[in-house]
């Protein structure tokens, strides 16, 4: 589904939201609006911007939780809300001041998806638009949101689904995903013989996943992360899941002996470290290491086996994040190179990880704005880059060594098709990932995790063993 407001870039009319014309007496809603404007105007990452704004404003506790749900929830469901608003506004959504449109989206989320009384959602939205844009659009916001409140969410879905829509279009509207993404996820599940799971997957994309911690081997034990409300992970022995609370309150996290890392990402690192190889096992490579989470886990595992890790990242600012993540691990060297044309000699490494740049559509629970930021045409350039990086990784590993190719996307163009292309270009053998749940495997010996099955990001991984020429 392409939401109406996405068909062309909205012109800025009136005041752009860069600060309040007058003081705002409702900080949580003002924070949520600032996040939405940052995502729209500067392509900010919502989670990073939210953390910055919460720290600046000093919001804590229930106010911070409200601002978090309001901003993230509105971003998730924006496509559905835009479809609803398009029937009520009386003009193309692209003709609205972008800040006014975001206020309408925030109000719609409170009315249709949060336990906020309709009258409160309407009145606070009117106050918010007065404070941030001015008095002129207040009447429009009041009238439109009163109409939104006349139906519940299910009734609105029935109202806005296009007449004659097929099954996938109905799911795209109901679960607020662009149609091209729904098509891609349907194909990925279908290749696993699980196309009937698509509604569950789309619903899972719209939930909030529990924060997952990783104890870094040799520096922390999972047991010390089991604070109140925590439970052991399922797929990684180093994982602990928090059902509530702030990860920064855990001492080991503050001391960087542990970190926050999705369990699916931990599994990818463990695949590289634990797949058996013969011969030397002293030199490991993380080819696309930024921002450093997998490199920190791999570096800790390598140190326990007297191995060293090269953590490479092409972007200098991301390489600095890697340095910060591995600062406590002397066995890790950080390099800044284009992974497609590295300076090291072929066959230098025993184990290589390629966590390739991708659409990120496997992490929509944590990055809800990605579904609106990505476009189908992004795939062409990404797939070309992924193919080049995987071939470079296969050239960097010695015969008998392994390469793990991973993406945080389940789309077949970015996953199996990239691996199949590499297998036709280099002497490799695909190896079945060991000791993982049976429902995490696809036919063809690939690993595919799913949020609705495993409560992780939709991580893909393939283990390729390099064969002699």
C-alpha positions as a Markdown table, in Angstrom:
| # | Residue | x | y | z |
|---|---|---|---|---|
| 1 | Unk | 0.0 | 0.0 | 0.0 |
| 2 | Unk | 1.3 | 3.4 | -0.9 |
| 3 | Unk | -0.2 | 5.9 | 1.5 |
| 4 | Unk | -1.6 | 9.0 | -0.1 |
| 5 | Unk | 0.9 | 11.4 | 1.5 |
| 6 | Unk | 3.8 | 9.4 | -0.1 |
| 7 | Unk | 2.8 | 10.0 | -3.7 |
| 8 | Unk | 4.7 | 13.3 | -3.8 |
| 9 | Unk | 6.8 | 15.2 | -1.4 |
| 10 | Unk | 4.5 | 17.6 | 0.6 |
| 11 | Unk | 5.4 | 21.2 | 0.3 |
| 12 | Unk | 6.0 | 23.1 | 3.5 |
| 13 | Unk | 3.2 | 25.5 | 4.1 |
| 14 | Unk | 3.1 | 28.0 | 7.0 |
| 15 | Unk | 5.6 | 27.3 | 9.7 |
| 16 | Unk | 7.9 | 24.3 | 9.6 |
| 17 | Unk | 8.2 | 22.6 | 13.0 |
| 18 | Unk | 11.6 | 23.8 | 14.3 |
| 19 | Unk | 10.5 | 24.9 | 17.7 |
| 20 | Unk | 7.4 | 26.3 | 19.4 |
| 21 | Unk | 5.9 | 29.7 | 18.6 |
| 22 | Unk | 4.7 | 29.6 | 22.2 |
| 23 | Unk | 5.4 | 27.4 | 25.2 |
| 24 | Unk | 3.9 | 23.9 | 25.0 |
| 25 | Unk | 2.2 | 22.6 | 28.1 |
| 26 | Unk | 2.1 | 19.0 | 26.9 |
| 27 | Unk | 5.7 | 17.8 | 26.7 |
| 28 | Unk | 5.1 | 14.1 | 25.8 |
| 29 | Unk | 3.0 | 15.0 | 22.7 |
| 30 | Unk | 5.5 | 17.7 | 21.7 |
| 31 | Unk | 8.3 | 15.2 | 21.9 |
| 32 | Unk | 6.4 | 12.8 | 19.7 |
| 33 | Unk | 5.7 | 15.5 | 17.1 |
| 34 | Unk | 9.4 | 16.5 | 17.1 |
| 35 | Unk | 10.4 | 12.9 | 16.4 |
| 36 | Unk | 7.9 | 12.7 | 13.5 |
| 37 | Unk | 9.2 | 16.0 | 12.1 |
| 38 | Unk | 12.8 | 14.9 | 12.3 |
| 39 | Unk | 12.1 | 11.6 | 10.5 |
| 40 | Unk | 10.3 | 13.5 | 7.7 |
| 41 | Unk | 12.5 | 16.6 | 7.4 |
| 42 | Unk | 16.0 | 15.1 | 8.1 |
| 43 | Unk | 15.6 | 11.3 | 7.6 |
| 44 | Unk | 16.5 | 10.9 | 11.3 |
| 45 | Unk | 16.3 | 7.5 | 12.8 |
| 46 | Unk | 13.3 | 7.6 | 15.1 |
| 47 | Unk | 14.8 | 5.6 | 18.0 |
| 48 | Unk | 18.0 | 7.7 | 18.1 |
| 49 | Unk | 16.2 | 11.0 | 17.8 |
| 50 | Unk | 13.7 | 10.0 | 20.5 |
| 51 | Unk | 16.5 | 9.1 | 22.9 |
| 52 | Unk | 18.1 | 12.5 | 22.3 |
| 53 | Unk | 14.9 | 14.5 | 22.7 |
| 54 | Unk | 13.9 | 12.6 | 25.9 |
| 55 | Unk | 17.3 | 13.3 | 27.4 |
| 56 | Unk | 17.1 | 17.0 | 26.5 |
| 57 | Unk | 13.6 | 17.4 | 27.8 |
| 58 | Unk | 14.1 | 15.3 | 30.9 |
| 59 | Unk | 11.0 | 13.2 | 30.4 |
| 60 | Unk | 11.0 | 10.0 | 32.4 |
| 61 | Unk | 8.7 | 7.3 | 33.6 |
| 62 | Unk | 5.1 | 7.3 | 32.3 |
| 63 | Unk | 5.6 | 10.5 | 30.2 |
| 64 | Unk | 8.6 | 9.0 | 28.4 |
| 65 | Unk | 6.7 | 5.8 | 27.8 |
| 66 | Unk | 3.8 | 7.7 | 26.4 |
| 67 | Unk | 6.0 | 9.7 | 24.1 |
| 68 | Unk | 7.7 | 6.5 | 22.9 |
| 69 | Unk | 4.5 | 4.7 | 22.1 |
| 70 | Unk | 2.9 | 7.7 | 20.5 |
| 71 | Unk | 5.9 | 8.4 | 18.2 |
| 72 | Unk | 6.7 | 4.8 | 17.3 |
| 73 | Unk | 3.1 | 3.7 | 17.1 |
| 74 | Unk | 2.2 | 6.5 | 14.8 |
| 75 | Unk | 5.1 | 5.7 | 12.5 |
| 76 | Unk | 4.1 | 2.1 | 12.4 |
| 77 | Unk | 0.5 | 2.8 | 11.5 |
| 78 | Unk | 1.0 | 5.9 | 9.4 |
| 79 | Unk | -0.1 | 4.2 | 6.2 |
| 80 | Unk | -3.5 | 3.2 | 7.6 |
| 81 | Unk | -4.0 | 6.6 | 9.3 |
| 82 | Unk | -3.2 | 8.4 | 6.1 |
| 83 | Unk | -5.8 | 6.3 | 4.2 |
| 84 | Unk | -8.3 | 7.2 | 6.9 |
| 85 | Unk | -7.4 | 10.9 | 6.9 |
| 86 | Unk | -7.5 | 11.1 | 3.1 |
| 87 | Unk | -11.3 | 10.3 | 3.2 |
| 88 | Unk | -11.9 | 13.2 | 5.7 |
| 89 | Unk | -9.6 | 16.1 | 5.0 |
| 90 | Unk | -11.3 | 17.2 | 1.7 |
| 91 | Unk | -8.0 | 17.9 | -0.1 |
| 92 | Unk | -4.9 | 15.8 | -1.0 |
| 93 | Unk | -2.8 | 15.1 | 2.1 |
| 94 | Unk | 0.2 | 16.4 | 0.2 |
| 95 | Unk | -1.4 | 19.9 | 0.3 |
| 96 | Unk | -1.4 | 20.0 | 4.1 |
| 97 | Unk | 1.4 | 21.6 | 6.1 |
| 98 | Unk | 3.5 | 18.6 | 7.0 |
| 99 | Unk | 3.4 | 19.5 | 10.7 |
| 100 | Unk | -0.4 | 19.7 | 10.6 |
| 101 | Unk | -0.5 | 16.3 | 9.0 |
| 102 | Unk | 1.7 | 14.8 | 11.7 |
| 103 | Unk | -0.5 | 16.2 | 14.4 |
| 104 | Unk | -3.5 | 14.5 | 12.7 |
| 105 | Unk | -1.6 | 11.3 | 12.6 |
| 106 | Unk | -0.7 | 11.5 | 16.3 |
| 107 | Unk | -4.3 | 12.3 | 17.1 |
| 108 | Unk | -5.5 | 9.3 | 15.0 |
| 109 | Unk | -3.1 | 7.0 | 16.8 |
| 110 | Unk | -4.4 | 8.1 | 20.2 |
| 111 | Unk | -8.0 | 7.6 | 19.1 |
| 112 | Unk | -7.7 | 4.4 | 17.2 |
| 113 | Unk | -4.9 | 2.5 | 18.9 |
| 114 | Unk | -4.2 | 3.9 | 22.4 |
| 115 | Unk | -6.4 | 4.1 | 25.5 |
| 116 | Unk | -6.8 | 7.8 | 25.2 |
| 117 | Unk | -10.3 | 9.1 | 25.5 |
| 118 | Unk | -11.4 | 10.6 | 22.2 |
| 119 | Unk | -12.2 | 14.0 | 23.6 |
| 120 | Unk | -8.7 | 14.2 | 25.2 |
| 121 | Unk | -7.0 | 13.2 | 22.0 |
| 122 | Unk | -8.9 | 15.8 | 20.0 |
| 123 | Unk | -8.4 | 18.7 | 22.5 |
| 124 | Unk | -4.7 | 18.0 | 23.0 |
| 125 | Unk | -4.1 | 17.8 | 19.3 |
| 126 | Unk | -5.8 | 21.1 | 18.8 |
| 127 | Unk | -3.6 | 22.6 | 21.5 |
| 128 | Unk | -0.5 | 21.0 | 20.0 |
| 129 | Unk | -1.1 | 22.4 | 16.5 |
| 130 | Unk | -1.9 | 25.9 | 17.9 |
| 131 | Unk | 1.4 | 25.8 | 19.8 |
| 132 | Unk | 3.6 | 24.5 | 17.0 |
| 133 | Unk | 2.0 | 25.8 | 13.8 |
| 134 | Unk | -0.4 | 28.5 | 14.8 |
| 135 | Unk | -4.2 | 29.1 | 15.2 |
| 136 | Unk | -5.3 | 28.7 | 11.6 |
| 137 | Unk | -5.3 | 24.9 | 11.3 |
| 138 | Unk | -6.9 | 24.4 | 14.7 |
| 139 | Unk | -10.4 | 24.1 | 13.3 |
| 140 | Unk | -9.3 | 21.6 | 10.7 |
| 141 | Unk | -7.6 | 19.4 | 13.3 |
| 142 | Unk | -10.7 | 19.6 | 15.6 |
| 143 | Unk | -13.1 | 18.7 | 12.8 |
| 144 | Unk | -11.1 | 15.9 | 11.2 |
| 145 | Unk | -10.2 | 14.1 | 14.5 |
| 146 | Unk | -13.8 | 14.2 | 15.6 |
| 147 | Unk | -14.7 | 12.4 | 12.4 |
| 148 | Unk | -11.9 | 9.9 | 13.1 |
| 149 | Unk | -13.4 | 9.2 | 16.5 |
| 150 | Unk | -16.8 | 8.2 | 14.9 |
| 151 | Unk | -15.5 | 4.7 | 14.0 |
| 152 | Unk | -13.2 | 2.2 | 15.6 |
| 153 | Unk | -10.1 | 0.8 | 13.9 |
| 154 | Unk | -11.7 | -2.2 | 12.4 |
| 155 | Unk | -14.6 | -0.2 | 11.0 |
| 156 | Unk | -12.1 | 2.2 | 9.4 |
| 157 | Unk | -10.2 | -0.7 | 7.8 |
| 158 | Unk | -13.4 | -1.9 | 6.2 |
| 159 | Unk | -14.1 | 1.7 | 5.0 |
| 160 | Unk | -10.7 | 2.4 | 3.4 |
| 161 | Unk | -9.7 | -0.9 | 1.8 |
| 162 | Unk | -10.0 | -0.3 | -1.9 |
| 163 | Unk | -13.0 | -1.9 | -3.6 |
| 164 | Unk | -12.0 | -5.1 | -5.3 |
| 165 | Unk | -8.7 | -5.3 | -3.3 |
| 166 | Unk | -7.0 | -8.7 | -3.3 |
| 167 | Unk | -5.8 | -10.5 | -0.1 |
| 168 | Unk | -2.4 | -8.8 | -0.1 |
| 169 | Unk | -3.8 | -5.3 | -0.5 |
| 170 | Unk | -6.2 | -5.9 | 2.4 |
| 171 | Unk | -3.3 | -7.0 | 4.5 |
| 172 | Unk | -1.2 | -4.1 | 3.5 |
| 173 | Unk | -3.9 | -1.6 | 4.5 |
| 174 | Unk | -4.8 | -3.4 | 7.8 |
| 175 | Unk | -1.2 | -3.8 | 8.9 |
| 176 | Unk | 0.1 | -0.5 | 7.5 |
| 177 | Unk | 2.8 | -1.8 | 5.2 |
| 178 | Unk | 3.6 | -0.6 | 1.7 |
| 179 | Unk | 2.3 | -3.1 | -0.8 |
| 180 | Unk | 5.7 | -3.8 | -2.4 |
| 181 | Unk | 7.0 | -4.9 | 1.1 |
| 182 | Unk | 4.0 | -7.2 | 1.6 |
| 183 | Unk | 4.6 | -8.8 | -1.8 |
| 184 | Unk | 8.3 | -9.4 | -0.8 |
| 185 | Unk | 7.5 | -10.8 | 2.6 |
| 186 | Unk | 4.8 | -13.0 | 1.0 |
| 187 | Unk | 7.4 | -14.4 | -1.4 |
| 188 | Unk | 9.9 | -15.0 | 1.3 |
| 189 | Unk | 7.5 | -16.9 | 3.5 |
| 190 | Unk | 6.2 | -18.8 | 0.4 |
| 191 | Unk | 9.7 | -20.0 | -0.3 |
| 192 | Unk | 9.6 | -21.5 | 3.2 |
| 193 | Unk | 6.3 | -23.1 | 2.6 |
| 194 | Unk | 4.7 | -20.7 | 5.1 |
| 195 | Unk | 2.7 | -18.2 | 3.1 |
| 196 | Unk | -0.2 | -18.6 | 5.5 |
| 197 | Unk | 1.9 | -17.0 | 8.2 |
| 198 | Unk | 1.9 | -13.6 | 6.5 |
| 199 | Unk | -0.8 | -12.0 | 8.7 |
| 200 | Unk | 1.1 | -13.1 | 11.8 |
| 201 | Unk | 4.4 | -11.7 | 10.4 |
| 202 | Unk | 2.8 | -8.3 | 9.5 |
| 203 | Unk | 1.2 | -8.1 | 13.0 |
| 204 | Unk | 4.5 | -8.9 | 14.6 |
| 205 | Unk | 6.1 | -6.0 | 12.7 |
| 206 | Unk | 3.7 | -3.7 | 14.5 |
| 207 | Unk | 4.6 | -4.9 | 18.0 |
| 208 | Unk | 7.3 | -3.8 | 20.3 |
| 209 | Unk | 10.0 | -6.4 | 20.8 |
| 210 | Unk | 11.5 | -6.9 | 24.2 |
| 211 | Unk | 15.0 | -5.4 | 24.7 |
| 212 | Unk | 17.6 | -8.2 | 24.5 |
| 213 | Unk | 21.0 | -8.0 | 26.2 |
| 214 | Unk | 24.2 | -9.9 | 25.3 |
| 215 | Unk | 26.8 | -10.9 | 27.9 |
| 216 | Unk | 30.2 | -10.6 | 26.3 |
| 217 | Unk | 32.1 | -13.9 | 26.8 |
| 218 | Unk | 35.0 | -13.5 | 29.2 |
| 219 | Unk | 33.7 | -10.2 | 30.4 |
| 220 | Unk | 30.3 | -11.0 | 31.8 |
| 221 | Unk | 28.0 | -13.9 | 32.5 |
| 222 | Unk | 24.4 | -14.1 | 31.5 |
| 223 | Unk | 23.4 | -14.7 | 35.1 |
| 224 | Unk | 24.5 | -11.2 | 36.2 |
| 225 | Unk | 22.1 | -9.7 | 33.6 |
| 226 | Unk | 19.1 | -11.5 | 35.1 |
| 227 | Unk | 17.7 | -8.5 | 36.9 |
| 228 | Unk | 14.0 | -8.2 | 37.8 |
| 229 | Unk | 11.8 | -8.8 | 34.8 |
| 230 | Unk | 14.6 | -10.6 | 32.8 |
| 231 | Unk | 14.7 | -14.1 | 31.4 |
| 232 | Unk | 17.3 | -16.2 | 29.5 |
| 233 | Unk | 17.3 | -16.1 | 25.7 |
| 234 | Unk | 16.2 | -19.0 | 23.6 |
| 235 | Unk | 18.6 | -19.1 | 20.7 |
| 236 | Unk | 21.8 | -17.6 | 22.1 |
| 237 | Unk | 23.4 | -18.8 | 25.4 |
| 238 | Unk | 24.7 | -15.2 | 25.9 |
| 239 | Unk | 21.2 | -13.6 | 25.6 |
| 240 | Unk | 19.0 | -12.2 | 28.3 |
| 241 | Unk | 15.6 | -10.7 | 27.5 |
| 242 | Unk | 14.2 | -7.7 | 29.4 |
| 243 | Unk | 10.4 | -7.4 | 29.6 |
| 244 | Unk | 10.7 | -3.9 | 31.0 |
| 245 | Unk | 13.1 | -1.4 | 32.5 |
| 246 | Unk | 16.1 | 0.5 | 31.0 |
| 247 | Unk | 19.0 | -1.6 | 29.8 |
| 248 | Unk | 21.3 | 1.2 | 30.9 |
| 249 | Unk | 20.4 | 0.5 | 34.5 |
| 250 | Unk | 22.2 | -2.9 | 34.3 |
| 251 | Unk | 25.7 | -2.4 | 35.7 |
| 252 | Unk | 27.4 | -4.7 | 33.1 |
| 253 | Unk | 25.8 | -2.7 | 30.3 |
| 254 | Unk | 27.1 | 0.6 | 31.7 |
| 255 | Unk | 30.5 | -0.9 | 32.0 |
| 256 | Unk | 30.4 | -2.2 | 28.4 |
| 257 | Unk | 30.9 | -5.8 | 29.6 |
| 258 | Unk | 27.4 | -6.4 | 28.1 |
| 259 | Unk | 25.4 | -4.7 | 25.4 |
| 260 | Unk | 22.0 | -4.4 | 23.8 |
| 261 | Unk | 21.7 | -6.8 | 20.8 |
| 262 | Unk | 18.8 | -8.6 | 19.2 |
| 263 | Unk | 19.1 | -12.3 | 19.7 |
| 264 | Unk | 19.0 | -12.9 | 15.9 |
| 265 | Unk | 22.1 | -10.8 | 15.6 |
| 266 | Unk | 23.8 | -12.9 | 18.3 |
| 267 | Unk | 22.9 | -16.1 | 16.4 |
| 268 | Unk | 24.6 | -14.8 | 13.3 |
| 269 | Unk | 27.9 | -14.1 | 15.2 |
| 270 | Unk | 27.7 | -17.5 | 16.8 |
| 271 | Unk | 27.3 | -19.2 | 13.4 |
| 272 | Unk | 30.6 | -17.7 | 12.4 |
| 273 | Unk | 32.4 | -18.5 | 15.6 |
| 274 | Unk | 31.0 | -22.1 | 16.2 |
| 275 | Unk | 30.9 | -23.7 | 12.7 |
| 276 | Unk | 33.7 | -26.2 | 12.7 |
| 277 | Unk | 36.7 | -25.7 | 10.4 |
| 278 | Unk | 39.9 | -27.6 | 9.9 |
| 279 | Unk | 43.4 | -26.1 | 9.9 |
| 280 | Unk | 44.3 | -22.6 | 11.3 |
| 281 | Unk | 41.7 | -20.7 | 13.2 |
| 282 | Unk | 43.5 | -17.5 | 14.3 |
| 283 | Unk | 42.3 | -14.7 | 12.0 |
| 284 | Unk | 38.7 | -13.6 | 11.8 |
| 285 | Unk | 37.2 | -10.8 | 9.8 |
| 286 | Unk | 34.0 | -8.7 | 10.2 |
| 287 | Unk | 33.8 | -7.1 | 6.7 |
| 288 | Unk | 31.0 | -4.7 | 7.4 |
| 289 | Unk | 31.3 | -4.1 | 11.1 |
| 290 | Unk | 29.4 | -0.9 | 11.8 |
| 291 | Unk | 28.0 | -0.1 | 14.3 |
| 292 | Unk | 29.9 | -2.8 | 16.2 |
| 293 | Unk | 27.5 | -5.1 | 18.0 |
| 294 | Unk | 28.5 | -8.2 | 16.3 |
| 295 | Unk | 32.2 | -7.2 | 16.3 |
| 296 | Unk | 32.1 | -6.9 | 20.1 |
| 297 | Unk | 30.6 | -10.4 | 20.5 |
| 298 | Unk | 33.0 | -11.9 | 17.9 |
| 299 | Unk | 36.0 | -10.2 | 19.5 |
| 300 | Unk | 35.1 | -11.6 | 22.9 |
| 301 | Unk | 34.7 | -15.1 | 21.5 |
| 302 | Unk | 37.9 | -14.8 | 19.4 |
| 303 | Unk | 39.9 | -13.7 | 22.5 |
| 304 | Unk | 38.9 | -16.8 | 24.3 |
| 305 | Unk | 40.4 | -18.9 | 21.5 |
| 306 | Unk | 43.6 | -16.9 | 21.1 |
| 307 | Unk | 42.3 | -15.6 | 17.8 |
| 308 | Unk | 42.2 | -12.0 | 16.5 |
| 309 | Unk | 39.5 | -10.1 | 14.7 |
| 310 | Unk | 39.7 | -7.4 | 12.1 |
| 311 | Unk | 36.6 | -5.2 | 12.2 |
| 312 | Unk | 36.3 | -3.3 | 9.0 |
| 313 | Unk | 33.9 | -0.5 | 8.2 |
| 314 | Unk | 33.9 | 1.7 | 5.2 |
| 315 | Unk | 32.2 | 4.8 | 6.8 |
| 316 | Unk | 34.6 | 6.6 | 9.2 |
| 317 | Unk | 31.8 | 7.7 | 11.6 |
| 318 | Unk | 30.5 | 4.1 | 11.8 |
| 319 | Unk | 34.1 | 2.9 | 12.3 |
| 320 | Unk | 34.3 | 5.2 | 15.3 |
| 321 | Unk | 31.2 | 3.5 | 16.8 |
| 322 | Unk | 33.0 | 0.1 | 16.2 |
| 323 | Unk | 36.1 | 1.4 | 18.1 |
| 324 | Unk | 33.9 | 2.4 | 21.0 |
| 325 | Unk | 32.1 | -1.0 | 21.0 |
| 326 | Unk | 35.4 | -3.0 | 21.0 |
| 327 | Unk | 37.5 | -0.7 | 23.1 |
| 328 | Unk | 37.8 | -3.3 | 25.9 |
| 329 | Unk | 39.0 | -6.0 | 23.5 |
| 330 | Unk | 42.7 | -5.7 | 22.6 |
| 331 | Unk | 42.4 | -8.6 | 20.2 |
| 332 | Unk | 40.3 | -6.5 | 17.8 |
| 333 | Unk | 41.8 | -4.2 | 15.1 |
| 334 | Unk | 39.5 | -1.7 | 13.4 |
| 335 | Unk | 40.1 | -0.8 | 9.8 |
| 336 | Unk | 38.4 | 1.7 | 7.5 |
| 337 | Unk | 38.3 | 0.3 | 3.9 |
| 338 | Unk | 35.9 | -0.5 | 1.1 |
| 339 | Unk | 35.1 | -4.1 | 1.7 |
| 340 | Unk | 34.8 | -4.7 | -2.1 |
| 341 | Unk | 38.5 | -3.7 | -2.7 |
| 342 | Unk | 40.4 | -4.5 | 0.5 |
| 343 | Unk | 44.1 | -4.1 | 0.9 |
| 344 | Unk | 44.7 | -7.5 | 2.5 |
| 345 | Unk | 45.8 | -10.5 | 0.4 |
| 346 | Unk | 43.4 | -13.2 | -0.8 |
| 347 | Unk | 43.0 | -16.1 | 1.6 |
| 348 | Unk | 44.1 | -14.1 | 4.6 |
| 349 | Unk | 41.3 | -15.1 | 7.0 |
| 350 | Unk | 40.0 | -18.3 | 8.5 |
| 351 | Unk | 36.5 | -16.9 | 9.2 |
| 352 | Unk | 34.7 | -14.0 | 7.6 |
| 353 | Unk | 31.4 | -12.4 | 8.4 |
| 354 | Unk | 29.5 | -10.3 | 5.8 |
| 355 | Unk | 26.6 | -8.5 | 7.6 |
| 356 | Unk | 25.7 | -6.8 | 4.4 |
| 357 | Unk | 24.0 | -3.4 | 4.0 |
| 358 | Unk | 20.3 | -4.2 | 3.2 |
| 359 | Unk | 16.8 | -2.8 | 3.2 |
| 360 | Unk | 16.5 | -3.5 | 6.9 |
| 361 | Unk | 13.0 | -4.8 | 6.4 |
| 362 | Unk | 13.6 | -7.6 | 9.0 |
| 363 | Unk | 13.8 | -5.0 | 11.8 |
| 364 | Unk | 10.5 | -3.1 | 11.3 |
| 365 | Unk | 9.6 | -3.7 | 15.0 |
| 366 | Unk | 12.6 | -1.6 | 16.0 |
| 367 | Unk | 12.7 | 0.8 | 13.1 |
| 368 | Unk | 9.1 | 1.4 | 12.1 |
| 369 | Unk | 10.0 | 4.3 | 9.8 |
| 370 | Unk | 12.0 | 2.1 | 7.5 |
| 371 | Unk | 8.9 | 0.8 | 5.8 |
| 372 | Unk | 8.2 | 4.4 | 4.5 |
| 373 | Unk | 11.8 | 5.3 | 3.9 |
| 374 | Unk | 12.7 | 2.4 | 1.7 |
| 375 | Unk | 11.5 | 2.2 | -2.0 |
| 376 | Unk | 11.4 | -0.7 | -4.4 |
| 377 | Unk | 14.1 | 0.9 | -6.5 |
| 378 | Unk | 16.6 | 0.7 | -3.6 |
| 379 | Unk | 16.9 | -3.0 | -4.2 |
| 380 | Unk | 18.9 | -2.8 | -7.4 |
| 381 | Unk | 21.8 | -0.9 | -5.9 |
| 382 | Unk | 21.8 | -2.9 | -2.6 |
| 383 | Unk | 21.8 | -6.2 | -4.4 |
| 384 | Unk | 24.7 | -5.2 | -6.5 |
| 385 | Unk | 26.6 | -4.1 | -3.4 |
| 386 | Unk | 25.7 | -7.3 | -1.6 |
| 387 | Unk | 27.0 | -9.5 | -4.4 |
| 388 | Unk | 30.3 | -7.6 | -4.6 |
| 389 | Unk | 30.8 | -7.8 | -0.8 |
| 390 | Unk | 30.1 | -11.5 | -0.7 |
| 391 | Unk | 32.5 | -12.3 | -3.6 |
| 392 | Unk | 35.2 | -10.2 | -1.8 |
| 393 | Unk | 34.6 | -12.1 | 1.4 |
| 394 | Unk | 35.0 | -15.4 | -0.4 |
| 395 | Unk | 38.3 | -14.1 | -1.9 |
| 396 | Unk | 39.4 | -13.1 | 1.6 |
| 397 | Unk | 38.9 | -16.5 | 3.2 |
| 398 | Unk | 41.3 | -19.4 | 2.8 |
| 399 | Unk | 40.3 | -22.7 | 1.3 |
| 400 | Unk | 38.6 | -24.7 | 4.1 |
| 401 | Unk | 37.6 | -21.5 | 5.9 |
| 402 | Unk | 34.0 | -20.2 | 6.1 |
| 403 | Unk | 32.1 | -17.1 | 5.2 |
| 404 | Unk | 28.8 | -16.2 | 6.9 |
| 405 | Unk | 26.6 | -14.0 | 4.7 |
| 406 | Unk | 23.9 | -12.2 | 6.7 |
| 407 | Unk | 21.2 | -9.6 | 6.2 |
| 408 | Unk | 18.5 | -8.0 | 8.4 |
| 409 | Unk | 16.1 | -8.6 | 5.5 |
| 410 | Unk | 14.2 | -11.7 | 4.5 |
| 411 | Unk | 13.6 | -10.6 | 0.9 |
| 412 | Unk | 14.8 | -13.3 | -1.5 |
| 413 | Unk | 16.5 | -10.8 | -3.7 |
| 414 | Unk | 18.8 | -9.9 | -0.9 |
| 415 | Unk | 19.3 | -13.4 | 0.6 |
| 416 | Unk | 19.1 | -16.6 | -1.3 |
| 417 | Unk | 19.6 | -15.0 | -4.7 |
| 418 | Unk | 22.8 | -13.3 | -3.6 |
| 419 | Unk | 24.2 | -16.5 | -2.2 |
| 420 | Unk | 23.2 | -18.4 | -5.4 |
| 421 | Unk | 25.0 | -15.8 | -7.5 |
| 422 | Unk | 28.2 | -16.1 | -5.4 |
| 423 | Unk | 28.1 | -19.9 | -5.5 |
| 424 | Unk | 28.1 | -19.7 | -9.3 |
| 425 | Unk | 31.2 | -17.5 | -9.2 |
| 426 | Unk | 33.4 | -19.1 | -6.6 |
| 427 | Unk | 34.1 | -22.7 | -5.4 |
| 428 | Unk | 32.0 | -23.0 | -2.3 |
| 429 | Unk | 29.8 | -25.4 | -0.5 |
| 430 | Unk | 26.7 | -24.3 | 1.4 |
| 431 | Unk | 26.7 | -25.7 | 4.9 |
| 432 | Unk | 23.7 | -26.3 | 7.1 |
| 433 | Unk | 23.6 | -24.2 | 10.3 |
| 434 | Unk | 23.8 | -26.6 | 13.3 |
| 435 | Unk | 22.1 | -26.6 | 16.6 |
| 436 | Unk | 19.2 | -24.3 | 15.8 |
| 437 | Unk | 15.5 | -24.8 | 15.9 |
| 438 | Unk | 14.1 | -26.7 | 12.9 |
| 439 | Unk | 11.6 | -24.0 | 12.1 |
| 440 | Unk | 14.5 | -21.5 | 11.7 |
| 441 | Unk | 15.7 | -23.3 | 8.5 |
| 442 | Unk | 14.6 | -22.9 | 4.9 |
| 443 | Unk | 15.0 | -25.6 | 2.3 |
| 444 | Unk | 18.5 | -25.2 | 0.9 |
| 445 | Unk | 20.2 | -25.1 | 4.3 |
| 446 | Unk | 19.7 | -21.3 | 5.0 |
| 447 | Unk | 19.0 | -19.8 | 8.3 |
| 448 | Unk | 15.9 | -17.6 | 8.5 |
| 449 | Unk | 14.5 | -16.2 | 11.7 |
| 450 | Unk | 11.1 | -14.5 | 12.0 |
| 451 | Unk | 9.7 | -12.1 | 14.5 |
| 452 | Unk | 6.4 | -14.0 | 14.7 |
| 453 | Unk | 8.1 | -17.3 | 15.2 |
| 454 | Unk | 11.3 | -16.5 | 17.2 |
| 455 | Unk | 10.6 | -13.0 | 18.6 |
| 456 | Unk | 13.8 | -11.8 | 16.9 |
| 457 | Unk | 14.5 | -9.6 | 13.9 |
| 458 | Unk | 14.0 | -11.4 | 10.5 |
| 459 | Unk | 17.7 | -12.3 | 10.2 |
| 460 | Unk | 18.9 | -14.3 | 7.3 |
| 461 | Unk | 22.3 | -16.2 | 7.2 |
| 462 | Unk | 24.1 | -18.6 | 5.0 |
| 463 | Unk | 27.3 | -20.5 | 5.9 |
| 464 | Unk | 29.6 | -21.0 | 2.9 |
| 465 | Unk | 32.7 | -23.1 | 3.1 |
| 466 | Unk | 35.5 | -22.1 | 0.6 |
| 467 | Unk | 36.7 | -25.0 | -1.4 |
| 468 | Unk | 40.1 | -25.3 | -3.1 |
| 469 | Unk | 40.3 | -24.0 | -6.7 |
